[in-house]
């Protein structure tokens, strides 16, 4: 099949690429596409690929006295309506982390809802509202504030209430022990390192011990950090560290500097900014522009291929973490990308049936989203082979940087 068909497939049905099912495409339609579309780069506009706006809240009150940390229940409901109207999908922390680490795909416009500190208004106000809508959320608590702790009070959540929320699916994660600026201050001297470790490891251990959960996400108090704090957080076992810098998260966002939009009653523009998912320039690239794609475009194979491969030389300066490979009927594949050779490789799942398949490779390069698609035919049912360990074959010295889970 000619490369023109590939470009046509990417342009049909508006701006989104259409992934054909594993079934025959009429030769007449294919010939018509071949005659009308040249082998070239075609510029298209589409929504941004897989961006996450992380929202941060604190207290939910009937009367706002501290607008930088409080919203009313009515405000919260309206904000969730705005989220819905923006076409965003609310994701949970685990899905967010698996996407960030390249093990899962999520919706192109996603939102993660987080709530800090451990005020009881989360239990009494926010949780019922979120539960009614079926929205997951993550609660970051500092252990000194939980009822019975050194800094607890009448508005503090109890460990029993946290356990109830945990059992209902709420993620409970760390906001340190004391909620102090982790950069330290005057007078700490030689005791700073020990104090910092306790703030990070101590809170993590206490939440895990009390609730029997895995704590691997940290919300920095006040969003304050420096190089030492970020390194210590990773050393303590946190896989993602949230700040308050108000930037949408993409796969290439550093794990120790993950932005959040902190929602304030007196600054509605913050929320508006969070929901304005920008369009990014995207280019559909004819398969002929790829270097030695395997299987070759239009190939008719006796058996299913073991891997999908291609060189991305023409894409430009490729962001390794952005590289994805999809196969029609199978979804996202686990990928390896060799940044030196600019070659991507992905293992094809076993049990592939006979039929026509489309392979789609995408990556961000020089600030643009690039995508190429081509088709091949499998004549016979795929072989059943012993499972190989991930990371072998196809990429030489490639490092696995874009593994994507099977979710669609």
Steps between C-alpha positions, in 0.01 A plus 500: 500500500635846412611754759213722390255269673685556826462875477135465404431279801639767729285772351163323475233575760623846602832550679524168681682207340272209420637163594343242267381170635676177405288447189535551129499848347345508155755513221289763320516737798870434543565575132298821519701614802825411322399714203395804703751534786871561453780361714559810706481654845150629569449757777194460720380650829369282781459515878812460711604141559461369854538807720396496865386799705557420867266697728582574864247581775512545879180583690129503416301750708160670497657844539839582348735686733830387350446511121847365422413163658121482521204449267130453574313182408312700234829622349634146499191367319526778241869427446429134442235606247768708325724196495226294337418773249869522402477140382755379753520153654572465872768238562625344822855522634594144398388552140683833498823345628487205262445741210783723619731198518397387153299193599148619414307730269246752629260746339661787309348753743517365853471650849637371829327638811709537817414636846762602756550498876227278647212728596180326603310701238647259245309218667180698563476719187735420213489120512116473469504741204779313322347161579166610353675575171718190511821707505813351659731726700819496705538631854843626613521508882770612739509259788539753783157639407306172510290481814725425797805649330711793627326756280150349484182682595124490479503510120744210462417172331542185708686187398166317511348743249806467279462121511136531396597717207781264409258207491282696258791552261639838607880522467673615822850639444764711678514873568794448743490482881477863610414695181810715541706634210728209412784733410548548872588817685739665733610304804471153350870467429630143500157365595341606172568179309351285775197729527447498122520122489241470777263740324516284187556146627322544833175617347516232234556227759224625733234512228600159367504352853166646602309439178679211329539694176788574265622857533705607199368851427594818684346847499764755599383742773455839332651340189841597640807300404856512381735247346577334835131469593408349165788252515405402857138443397604259226744328738214456748305301242260758359438444130322830438540833682233767458566873506265800462641648179174489305617320187334213318684170521627310196701180490829688485423705816767418764368261765635722779335819369143405407285813480164565661243775457407605856134604492420827684164663563636842405685395184260334254753553220713218647228245435423647159866465407506139617208411272630677191669199346692653208513359153845389388634501148478147364629355177381187325802347330479263204637157584751541218674760719590232757831318467454127428172439680448135594280339385525696177200702388257277311689183596306173491641277773449127534510537878466787746816708551679488831565875509402834349808711417590822321762775487381848596783696334262734318308596814772733629617521865283228653402508868571135598228495768235601245546208257197273468404208278143380443366204308140484381308237694770487769536859622819650651811281499802499729772691319877536498667801346867534412568878511833459319362306203159669535338162457188380676409136560190344658416138567180374333267311738458128442182355356463754219232381257520501123390829348604852408670715765603863535811600696513855636820656633491841670747726678558860597792656313611863500178597678274332242299183521603266216308191398541241223277209406527206263330166440598137456318169465533183709389189311508244781424484871794620710743256653495422871851548627654496848483843659820699476614745763428864419784702357637240256532531127450768240666792670864399550612721786153652529366594840133441570365851539139494385337181623125530472244275664225319320226742593335691214 
